[in-house]
Amino acid sequence: MSEFLLQAAAIIIPLIIAIVFHEVAHGWVARMLGDPTAHEQRRLSFNPLRHVDPFGTIILPGMLWLTTHTAFGWAKPVPVNKWRLHDPRRGMMAVAAAGPGMNLVLAAIGAVLLGLLVRFAGDSSSPSLQFVADNFNNFIMINVFLAFFNLLPIPPFDGSHIVEGVLPPPAARQYERLRPFGFVLLFLVLLVIPQLFPDWNVIERVVVPPVRWIGEHYYHLARAVAGL
């Protein structure tokens, strides 16, 4: 049981940090671009309790990571009012990109920390050091996965806001009409279609390959820092 709890903690801790920073990044960029809504509602905070949804942030992604090594989850969204942005169209693209961008920066930090741990701890088999190493390993891959997963062009993911900003205004308005049906689309694409048509699995075919590719680059960084 203690081993299971340690494994769960090594997933939950990196996951909460990744999701909280992801959400705060949205609010930071929105504030810089003219929308102080998140600041006014006290959501520009690193206190997890302000952001965590118990089921979406901890229980569901923790179960998924333990069973499938994928991490789908959500936090309480940081409020953004696009009409308070200086340029609503381009501003929303920047706000949306800030979350995945933050996750990629965090993954790089995790790689550096993992490399430093290996460099200075060497081949130590200490359980506490192994727990720290597991946290850094999971931190890298969870952040990379969340970055790419959130770039899927399916409402309400960040990728959908980026698509709206790229499309011509008439097409963007049509695309925006899908937003109220976002979770239905998500359920169909991620759960129903893979069951009916296994070869169409979006996660395995679309998200996992770039996650593995860029994850390898982060591990190259970790090895370089470790001097290997």
Backbone as JSON, one array per atom type, in Angstrom:
{
  "sequence": "MSEFLLQAAAIIIPLIIAIVFHEVAHGWVARMLGDPTAHEQRRLSFNPLRHVDPFGTIILPGMLWLTTHTAFGWAKPVPVNKWRLHDPRRGMMAVAAAGPGMNLVLAAIGAVLLGLLVRFAGDSSSPSLQFVADNFNNFIMINVFLAFFNLLPIPPFDGSHIVEGVLPPPAARQYERLRPFGFVLLFLVLLVIPQLFPDWNVIERVVVPPVRWIGEHYYHLARAVAGL",
  "N": [[0.84, -1.21, 0.0], [1.97, 1.23, 0.82], [3.83, 1.62, -1.22], [2.15, 1.98, -3.41], [0.91, 4.38, -2.64], [3.08, 6.11, -2.7], [3.66, 6.03, -5.44], [1.29, 7.16, -6.41], [1.45, 9.7, -5.23], [3.7, 10.67, -6.54], [2.65, 11.17, -8.95], [0.4, 12.81, -8.58], [1.41, 15.13, -7.32], [3.22, 16.36, -9.31], [1.24, 16.7, -11.28], [-0.69, 18.46, -10.18], [0.9, 20.77, -9.84], [1.55, 21.25, -12.54], [-0.99, 21.75, -13.7], [-1.96, 23.92, -12.18], [-0.04, 25.96, -12.7], [-0.44, 26.13, -15.44], [-3.06, 27.17, -15.61], [-2.76, 29.61, -14.22], [-0.98, 30.88, -15.92], [-2.6, 31.48, -18.13], [-4.19, 33.5, -16.94], [-2.23, 35.41, -16.25], [-1.26, 36.27, -18.78], [-3.62, 37.23, -19.9], [-4.12, 39.38, -18.19], [-1.89, 41.0, -18.77], [-2.58, 41.7, -21.33], [-4.75, 43.28, -21.06], [-7.06, 42.33, -19.73], [-8.2, 42.14, -16.56], [-9.7, 40.26, -15.2], [-9.2, 37.68, -14.0], [-7.37, 38.42, -12.03], [-8.98, 40.14, -10.5], [-10.76, 38.3, -9.46], [-9.18, 36.9, -7.79], [-7.67, 34.79, -8.79], [-5.12, 34.64, -9.73], [-3.18, 33.05, -8.39], [-0.98, 30.78, -6.73], [-1.96, 29.01, -5.02], [-3.16, 25.86, -4.73], [-5.76, 25.22, -3.96], [-7.41, 27.15, -4.96], [-7.69, 26.5, -7.56], [-7.98, 23.77, -8.01], [-10.0, 21.12, -9.1], [-11.49, 18.58, -7.48], [-12.2, 16.03, -8.66], [-11.57, 16.32, -11.43], [-8.92, 17.24, -11.42], [-7.4, 15.61, -9.76], [-8.42, 12.91, -9.08], [-9.46, 11.62, -11.53], [-7.31, 12.11, -13.55], [-5.18, 10.97, -12.13], [-5.93, 8.26, -11.91], [-6.0, 7.63, -14.64], [-3.32, 8.03, -15.38], [-1.99, 6.09, -13.89], [-3.04, 3.78, -15.01], [-2.97, 4.0, -17.84], [-0.93, 5.7, -18.56], [-1.5, 8.17, -19.64], [-2.64, 11.52, -19.27], [-5.4, 13.02, -18.75], [-7.2, 15.76, -17.73], [-8.65, 18.41, -15.72], [-8.8, 21.76, -14.41], [-10.38, 24.25, -12.32], [-11.45, 26.58, -14.55], [-9.5, 29.48, -15.28], [-10.95, 32.65, -15.18], [-11.57, 34.48, -18.13], [-12.24, 37.37, -19.9], [-12.83, 38.0, -23.04], [-13.6, 40.37, -24.28], [-12.55, 42.39, -22.81], [-9.94, 42.44, -23.45], [-7.24, 44.06, -25.16], [-7.01, 43.52, -27.87], [-9.3, 41.52, -28.85], [-9.4, 39.24, -30.61], [-6.68, 38.43, -31.41], [-5.68, 38.52, -28.87], [-7.0, 36.48, -27.42], [-5.89, 34.27, -28.68], [-3.23, 34.45, -27.8], [-3.62, 34.25, -25.01], [-4.7, 31.67, -24.86], [-2.55, 30.15, -25.86], [-0.72, 30.5, -23.85], [-1.04, 28.7, -21.69], [-0.34, 25.95, -22.6], [2.25, 26.72, -23.42], [3.45, 27.43, -20.98], [3.48, 24.89, -19.77], [5.39, 23.57, -21.35], [7.66, 25.04, -20.72], [7.85, 24.41, -17.99], [8.37, 21.66, -18.22], [10.94, 21.75, -19.26], [12.28, 22.87, -17.07], [11.89, 20.78, -15.26], [13.44, 18.82, -16.54], [16.02, 19.88, -16.3], [16.28, 19.87, -13.5], [16.09, 17.12, -13.0], [18.39, 16.27, -14.32], [20.35, 17.55, -12.72], [19.9, 16.23, -10.32], [20.68, 13.6, -10.97], [23.33, 14.11, -11.58], [24.49, 14.94, -9.14], [23.61, 13.12, -7.23], [24.26, 10.7, -8.2], [24.49, 7.18, -8.4], [22.85, 6.57, -6.3], [20.71, 4.61, -4.29], [18.77, 5.43, -2.61], [15.56, 5.49, -1.17], [14.16, 7.93, -0.85], [15.44, 9.64, -2.66], [14.84, 8.28, -4.98], [12.1, 8.66, -5.05], [12.01, 11.44, -5.46], [13.22, 11.52, -7.98], [11.31, 10.1, -9.47], [9.2, 11.91, -9.33], [10.28, 14.07, -10.82], [10.61, 12.82, -13.32], [7.93, 12.15, -13.98], [6.94, 14.73, -13.93], [8.1, 15.94, -16.16], [6.96, 14.44, -18.36], [4.19, 14.63, -17.91], [3.76, 17.38, -18.12], [4.51, 17.81, -20.81], [2.63, 16.18, -22.09], [0.2, 17.39, -21.28], [0.51, 19.89, -22.5], [0.43, 19.32, -25.3], [-1.97, 17.93, -25.46], [-3.82, 19.86, -24.75], [-3.68, 21.45, -26.95], [-5.24, 20.35, -28.86], [-7.69, 20.9, -31.36], [-10.34, 21.14, -30.23], [-13.2, 22.35, -28.74], [-13.5, 22.59, -25.19], [-10.76, 23.14, -25.32], [-7.48, 24.72, -25.36], [-6.45, 24.81, -27.92], [-8.67, 25.22, -29.55], [-9.3, 27.92, -29.27], [-7.08, 29.04, -30.45], [-7.42, 28.16, -33.07], [-9.78, 29.57, -33.72], [-8.75, 32.16, -33.8], [-7.11, 32.04, -36.0], [-8.71, 31.39, -38.17], [-10.68, 32.91, -40.84], [-12.88, 35.65, -39.99], [-15.77, 35.08, -40.54], [-15.75, 32.25, -40.74], [-14.67, 31.66, -38.26], [-16.72, 32.46, -36.56], [-18.65, 30.56, -37.14], [-17.31, 28.27, -36.32], [-17.1, 28.81, -33.61], [-19.62, 28.28, -32.72], [-19.61, 25.64, -32.05], [-18.71, 25.5, -29.49], [-20.54, 25.3, -27.17], [-21.04, 22.6, -27.31], [-18.78, 21.32, -26.63], [-17.87, 19.44, -24.61], [-19.37, 17.23, -25.24], [-18.41, 16.64, -27.81], [-15.81, 16.09, -27.06], [-16.17, 13.8, -25.49], [-17.11, 12.06, -27.45], [-14.95, 11.97, -29.29], [-12.75, 11.11, -27.75], [-13.58, 8.91, -26.25], [-15.88, 7.43, -27.25], [-15.58, 7.07, -30.11], [-12.96, 5.82, -30.26], [-13.64, 3.36, -29.11], [-15.5, 2.31, -30.91], [-14.13, 2.49, -33.32], [-11.19, 1.42, -33.25], [-8.78, 1.99, -34.61], [-8.86, 4.69, -35.0], [-7.99, 6.06, -32.83], [-7.5, 8.98, -31.18], [-5.71, 9.89, -29.2], [-3.56, 8.02, -29.25], [-2.74, 8.21, -31.93], [-2.52, 10.92, -32.61], [-1.72, 12.59, -30.44], [0.19, 11.2, -28.8], [2.56, 10.53, -30.45], [3.95, 13.15, -31.02], [4.33, 13.88, -28.35], [6.05, 11.88, -27.37], [8.24, 12.39, -29.03], [9.08, 15.07, -28.46], [9.43, 14.73, -25.75], [11.68, 13.07, -25.66], [13.62, 14.91, -26.42], [13.66, 16.56, -24.18], [14.69, 14.76, -22.34], [17.19, 14.42, -23.45], [18.22, 16.9, -22.79], [18.21, 16.64, -19.98], [20.12, 14.6, -19.71], [22.34, 15.93, -20.7], [22.7, 17.94, -18.79], [23.25, 16.31, -16.65], [25.7, 15.42, -17.38], [26.1, 13.17, -18.9]],
  "CA": [[0.0, 0.0, 0.0], [2.82, 2.41, 0.88], [4.41, 1.81, -2.55], [1.1, 2.55, -4.25], [0.71, 5.77, -2.23], [4.22, 6.87, -3.21], [3.45, 6.17, -6.88], [0.21, 8.12, -6.61], [1.96, 11.03, -4.87], [4.65, 11.08, -7.58], [1.85, 11.59, -10.09], [-0.51, 13.89, -8.18], [2.16, 16.37, -7.06], [3.55, 17.03, -10.58], [0.04, 17.04, -12.02], [-1.27, 19.67, -9.6], [1.77, 21.9, -10.19], [1.41, 21.51, -13.98], [-2.3, 22.32, -14.0], [-2.08, 25.24, -11.54], [0.76, 26.91, -13.48], [-1.12, 26.26, -16.73], [-4.19, 28.09, -15.46], [-2.28, 30.94, -13.84], [-0.38, 31.48, -17.12], [-3.7, 32.1, -18.87], [-4.57, 34.73, -16.27], [-1.14, 36.37, -16.37], [-1.22, 36.85, -20.13], [-4.84, 38.02, -20.06], [-3.94, 40.65, -17.49], [-0.93, 41.81, -19.53], [-3.21, 42.14, -22.57], [-5.86, 44.19, -20.78], [-8.2, 41.76, -19.0], [-7.82, 41.83, -15.19], [-10.76, 39.48, -14.55], [-8.63, 36.65, -13.12], [-6.8, 39.12, -10.86], [-10.09, 40.63, -9.68], [-11.38, 37.17, -8.78], [-8.14, 36.28, -6.95], [-7.27, 33.51, -9.37], [-3.69, 34.65, -10.07], [-2.6, 32.54, -7.15], [-0.44, 29.43, -6.85], [-2.63, 28.17, -4.03], [-3.91, 24.86, -5.5], [-7.16, 25.16, -3.57], [-8.16, 28.1, -5.79], [-7.76, 26.01, -8.94], [-8.17, 22.33, -8.12], [-11.28, 20.43, -9.11], [-11.06, 17.29, -6.9], [-12.3, 14.91, -9.59], [-10.9, 16.57, -12.7], [-7.51, 17.53, -11.26], [-6.67, 14.6, -8.99], [-8.89, 11.52, -9.15], [-9.49, 11.09, -12.9], [-5.99, 12.0, -14.19], [-4.35, 10.02, -11.4], [-6.32, 6.91, -12.33], [-5.59, 7.44, -16.04], [-1.86, 7.92, -15.48], [-1.6, 4.8, -13.33], [-3.5, 2.67, -15.85], [-2.69, 4.15, -19.27], [0.17, 6.67, -18.74], [-1.98, 9.42, -20.24], [-3.16, 12.36, -18.19], [-6.45, 13.96, -19.12], [-7.85, 16.31, -16.55], [-8.96, 19.83, -15.82], [-8.92, 22.54, -13.18], [-11.39, 25.3, -12.47], [-10.85, 27.49, -15.54], [-9.27, 30.87, -14.91], [-11.89, 33.46, -15.97], [-11.03, 35.43, -19.1], [-13.26, 38.09, -20.65], [-12.14, 38.4, -24.27], [-13.97, 41.72, -24.68], [-11.73, 43.34, -22.06], [-8.6, 42.41, -24.02], [-6.99, 45.16, -26.09], [-7.34, 42.97, -29.19], [-9.94, 40.25, -28.47], [-9.1, 38.12, -31.51], [-5.31, 37.98, -31.21], [-5.46, 38.36, -27.45], [-7.44, 35.16, -27.01], [-4.9, 33.31, -29.16], [-2.09, 34.51, -26.89], [-4.05, 33.71, -23.71], [-4.84, 30.22, -25.01], [-1.23, 29.54, -26.04], [0.09, 30.67, -22.64], [-1.11, 27.51, -20.85], [0.61, 24.94, -23.12], [3.61, 27.25, -23.39], [3.94, 27.29, -19.61], [3.78, 23.47, -19.53], [6.65, 23.23, -22.01], [8.72, 25.64, -19.9], [7.96, 23.59, -16.78], [9.02, 20.41, -18.58], [12.37, 22.04, -19.36], [12.78, 23.01, -15.69], [11.94, 19.43, -14.71], [14.58, 18.12, -17.13], [17.23, 20.41, -15.67], [16.33, 19.38, -12.11], [16.4, 15.7, -13.06], [19.81, 16.16, -14.65], [21.14, 17.93, -11.55], [19.76, 15.15, -9.34], [21.54, 12.49, -11.4], [24.72, 14.56, -11.54], [25.02, 15.06, -7.79], [23.23, 11.97, -6.41], [24.9, 9.52, -8.77], [23.73, 5.93, -8.46], [22.26, 6.32, -4.99], [19.44, 3.86, -4.33], [17.94, 5.92, -1.51], [14.13, 5.59, -1.53], [13.73, 9.32, -0.94], [15.95, 10.17, -3.93], [14.06, 7.64, -6.06], [10.81, 9.34, -5.08], [12.23, 12.73, -6.1], [13.46, 11.26, -9.4], [10.01, 9.75, -10.07], [8.46, 13.16, -9.47], [10.82, 14.82, -11.95], [10.27, 12.09, -14.54], [6.5, 12.36, -14.26], [6.74, 16.15, -14.17], [8.45, 16.2, -17.56], [6.03, 13.86, -19.32], [2.85, 15.16, -17.68], [3.7, 18.72, -18.7], [4.53, 17.69, -22.27], [1.34, 15.63, -22.51], [-0.84, 18.41, -21.11], [0.7, 20.93, -23.51], [-0.05, 18.89, -26.61], [-3.38, 17.56, -25.35], [-4.62, 21.09, -24.74], [-3.63, 22.08, -28.27], [-6.23, 19.74, -29.75], [-8.65, 21.94, -31.77], [-11.68, 20.73, -29.8], [-13.66, 23.12, -27.58], [-13.03, 23.91, -24.77], [-9.31, 23.15, -25.21], [-6.81, 25.93, -25.81], [-6.29, 24.76, -29.37], [-9.86, 25.73, -30.23], [-9.19, 29.39, -29.3], [-6.07, 29.38, -31.44], [-8.05, 27.96, -34.38], [-10.69, 30.69, -33.95], [-7.98, 33.34, -34.15], [-6.49, 31.85, -37.31], [-9.74, 31.33, -39.21], [-11.33, 34.17, -41.21], [-13.96, 35.94, -39.04], [-17.03, 34.33, -40.75], [-15.53, 30.84, -40.39], [-14.45, 31.6, -36.81], [-18.03, 32.54, -35.89], [-19.28, 29.25, -37.31], [-16.57, 27.33, -35.47], [-17.4, 29.13, -32.21], [-20.91, 27.68, -32.37], [-19.38, 24.3, -31.51], [-18.23, 25.58, -28.11], [-21.46, 24.72, -26.17], [-21.08, 21.14, -27.43], [-17.4, 20.89, -26.51], [-17.66, 18.22, -23.83], [-19.98, 16.13, -25.99], [-17.43, 16.31, -28.83], [-14.67, 15.48, -26.38], [-16.58, 12.45, -25.12], [-17.18, 11.25, -28.68], [-13.63, 11.79, -29.92], [-11.79, 10.43, -26.89], [-14.08, 7.68, -25.63], [-16.82, 6.65, -28.06], [-14.99, 6.69, -31.4], [-11.92, 4.78, -30.1], [-14.26, 2.06, -28.84], [-16.14, 1.83, -32.14], [-13.12, 2.41, -34.38], [-9.91, 1.47, -32.51], [-7.69, 2.57, -35.41], [-9.0, 6.14, -35.04], [-7.67, 6.57, -31.5], [-6.89, 10.3, -31.29], [-4.58, 10.01, -28.29], [-2.43, 7.22, -29.73], [-2.31, 8.57, -33.28], [-2.29, 12.35, -32.8], [-1.05, 13.24, -29.31], [1.33, 10.46, -28.26], [3.83, 10.66, -31.21], [4.73, 14.37, -30.71], [4.72, 13.88, -26.93], [7.25, 11.05, -27.25], [9.34, 13.02, -29.75], [9.61, 16.2, -27.7], [9.88, 14.19, -24.46], [13.06, 12.62, -25.84], [14.49, 16.09, -26.42], [13.82, 16.99, -22.79], [15.59, 13.82, -21.68], [18.53, 14.76, -23.91], [18.61, 18.03, -21.96], [18.51, 16.1, -18.65], [21.39, 13.88, -19.79], [23.41, 16.91, -20.87], [22.92, 18.57, -17.48], [23.86, 15.28, -15.77], [27.05, 15.15, -17.85], [26.16, 11.81, -19.45]],
  "C": [[0.87, 1.26, 0.0], [3.46, 2.69, -0.48], [3.4, 2.44, -3.5], [0.9, 4.03, -3.92], [1.85, 6.65, -2.74], [4.1, 7.08, -4.72], [2.38, 7.2, -7.18], [0.69, 9.53, -6.31], [2.9, 11.57, -5.94], [3.94, 11.46, -8.87], [1.04, 12.84, -9.73], [0.24, 15.19, -7.97], [2.57, 17.06, -8.36], [2.32, 17.49, -11.35], [-0.6, 18.32, -11.5], [-0.43, 20.89, -9.96], [1.58, 22.27, -11.66], [0.1, 22.21, -14.3], [-2.44, 23.72, -13.41], [-1.29, 26.28, -12.33], [0.13, 27.16, -14.85], [-2.24, 27.29, -16.64], [-3.73, 29.5, -15.12], [-1.65, 31.64, -15.05], [-1.44, 32.14, -18.0], [-4.04, 33.46, -18.27], [-3.51, 35.81, -16.36], [-1.19, 37.08, -17.71], [-2.47, 37.69, -20.37], [-4.69, 39.38, -19.38], [-2.98, 41.57, -18.24], [-1.56, 42.4, -20.79], [-4.5, 42.92, -22.32], [-7.02, 43.64, -19.99], [-7.79, 41.37, -17.58], [-8.81, 40.93, -14.46], [-10.21, 38.46, -13.58], [-8.03, 37.29, -11.87], [-7.91, 39.59, -9.93], [-10.74, 39.51, -8.89], [-10.38, 36.34, -7.98], [-7.75, 34.9, -7.46], [-5.82, 33.51, -9.85], [-2.9, 34.25, -8.84], [-2.07, 31.13, -7.41], [-0.98, 28.51, -5.76], [-3.5, 27.16, -4.78], [-5.4, 24.86, -5.18], [-8.02, 26.13, -4.39], [-8.41, 27.55, -7.19], [-8.21, 24.55, -9.05], [-9.65, 21.96, -8.14], [-10.96, 19.01, -8.63], [-11.12, 16.12, -7.89], [-11.45, 15.14, -10.83], [-9.41, 16.76, -12.59], [-6.74, 16.39, -10.61], [-7.14, 13.17, -9.3], [-8.81, 10.96, -10.56], [-8.1, 11.02, -13.52], [-5.06, 11.04, -13.46], [-4.65, 8.59, -11.8], [-5.84, 6.63, -13.76], [-4.08, 7.24, -16.14], [-1.38, 6.57, -14.96], [-1.94, 3.64, -14.27], [-3.08, 2.78, -17.3], [-1.5, 5.05, -19.58], [-0.23, 7.82, -19.67], [-2.65, 10.22, -19.13], [-4.14, 13.38, -18.75], [-7.11, 14.46, -17.85], [-8.11, 17.79, -16.74], [-8.94, 20.46, -14.43], [-10.1, 23.48, -13.36], [-10.81, 26.33, -13.43], [-10.66, 28.89, -14.97], [-10.18, 31.74, -15.78], [-11.18, 34.46, -16.86], [-12.21, 36.05, -19.85], [-12.6, 38.66, -21.9], [-12.42, 39.85, -24.66], [-13.24, 42.79, -23.87], [-10.28, 43.34, -22.55], [-8.45, 43.56, -25.01], [-7.34, 44.75, -27.52], [-7.96, 41.6, -28.94], [-9.52, 39.05, -29.32], [-7.69, 37.57, -31.27], [-5.02, 37.75, -29.73], [-5.85, 36.99, -26.96], [-6.49, 34.07, -27.5], [-3.71, 33.27, -28.2], [-2.43, 33.92, -25.52], [-4.13, 32.19, -23.78], [-3.48, 29.54, -25.1], [-0.39, 29.59, -24.77], [0.09, 29.41, -21.78], [-0.18, 26.41, -21.34], [2.04, 25.42, -23.11], [4.24, 27.13, -22.01], [4.3, 25.83, -19.31], [5.09, 23.06, -20.17], [7.84, 23.84, -21.26], [8.94, 24.83, -18.63], [8.65, 22.26, -17.07], [10.53, 20.61, -18.69], [13.0, 22.19, -17.97], [12.91, 21.64, -15.04], [13.13, 18.65, -15.25], [15.89, 18.58, -16.51], [17.37, 19.87, -14.24], [16.65, 17.89, -12.07], [17.87, 15.49, -13.37], [20.7, 16.5, -13.47], [21.08, 16.84, -10.48], [20.68, 14.0, -9.69], [23.01, 12.88, -11.25], [25.29, 14.51, -10.12], [24.65, 13.89, -6.87], [23.85, 10.69, -6.93], [23.97, 8.32, -8.8], [23.08, 5.58, -7.12], [20.91, 5.62, -5.13], [18.53, 4.27, -3.18], [16.48, 6.03, -1.94], [13.65, 7.03, -1.68], [14.2, 9.95, -2.25], [15.2, 9.56, -5.11], [12.7, 8.3, -6.18], [10.93, 10.71, -5.77], [12.43, 12.53, -7.6], [12.16, 10.9, -10.12], [9.17, 11.0, -10.29], [8.95, 13.96, -10.67], [10.5, 14.15, -13.28], [8.82, 12.33, -14.93], [6.21, 13.82, -14.59], [7.03, 16.5, -15.62], [7.34, 15.72, -18.48], [4.61, 14.38, -19.14], [2.73, 16.55, -18.3], [3.69, 18.67, -20.23], [3.18, 17.19, -22.78], [0.24, 16.67, -22.4], [-0.72, 19.51, -22.15], [0.09, 20.51, -24.84], [-1.52, 18.52, -26.58], [-4.25, 18.79, -25.42], [-4.58, 21.83, -26.06], [-4.55, 21.41, -29.28], [-7.3, 20.79, -30.09], [-10.1, 21.56, -31.47], [-12.09, 21.63, -28.64], [-13.86, 22.2, -26.39], [-11.51, 24.02, -24.67], [-8.72, 24.43, -25.78], [-6.64, 25.97, -27.32], [-7.47, 25.32, -30.12], [-9.83, 27.26, -30.3], [-8.15, 29.84, -30.32], [-6.63, 29.23, -32.85], [-8.98, 29.12, -34.7], [-9.94, 31.94, -34.37], [-7.36, 33.25, -35.53], [-7.51, 31.89, -38.44], [-10.22, 32.73, -39.6], [-12.54, 34.4, -40.3], [-15.26, 35.18, -39.29], [-16.88, 32.86, -40.35], [-15.33, 30.68, -38.88], [-15.77, 31.65, -36.06], [-18.77, 31.21, -36.0], [-18.63, 28.22, -36.38], [-16.92, 27.54, -34.0], [-18.73, 28.53, -31.77], [-20.77, 26.26, -31.83], [-19.08, 24.31, -30.02], [-19.21, 25.02, -27.07], [-21.5, 23.2, -26.19], [-19.7, 20.53, -27.21], [-17.22, 19.58, -25.77], [-18.31, 17.01, -24.49], [-19.01, 15.67, -27.08], [-16.22, 15.6, -28.21], [-14.98, 14.03, -26.02], [-16.6, 11.54, -26.35], [-15.79, 10.93, -29.22], [-12.7, 10.94, -29.07], [-12.27, 9.1, -26.34], [-14.92, 6.83, -26.57], [-16.16, 6.15, -29.34], [-13.87, 5.66, -31.24], [-12.49, 3.4, -29.79], [-14.87, 1.47, -30.1], [-15.14, 1.59, -33.25], [-11.73, 2.52, -33.74], [-8.78, 2.13, -33.29], [-7.75, 4.1, -35.45], [-8.6, 6.8, -33.73], [-6.88, 7.88, -31.58], [-5.65, 10.41, -30.42], [-3.38, 9.28, -28.86], [-1.87, 7.73, -31.05], [-1.91, 10.04, -33.41], [-1.44, 12.95, -31.68], [0.23, 12.51, -28.91], [2.61, 10.62, -29.1], [4.58, 11.95, -30.95], [5.15, 14.44, -29.25], [5.99, 13.06, -26.74], [8.46, 11.74, -27.88], [9.94, 14.17, -28.93], [10.07, 15.76, -26.31], [11.32, 13.71, -24.54], [14.03, 13.79, -25.84], [14.69, 16.63, -25.0], [14.76, 16.05, -22.04], [17.02, 13.99, -22.19], [19.08, 15.93, -23.09], [19.01, 17.54, -20.57], [19.85, 15.39, -18.67], [22.56, 14.85, -19.94], [23.73, 17.58, -19.55], [23.61, 17.59, -16.53], [25.29, 14.97, -16.17], [27.22, 13.76, -18.4], [26.35, 11.83, -20.96]]
}
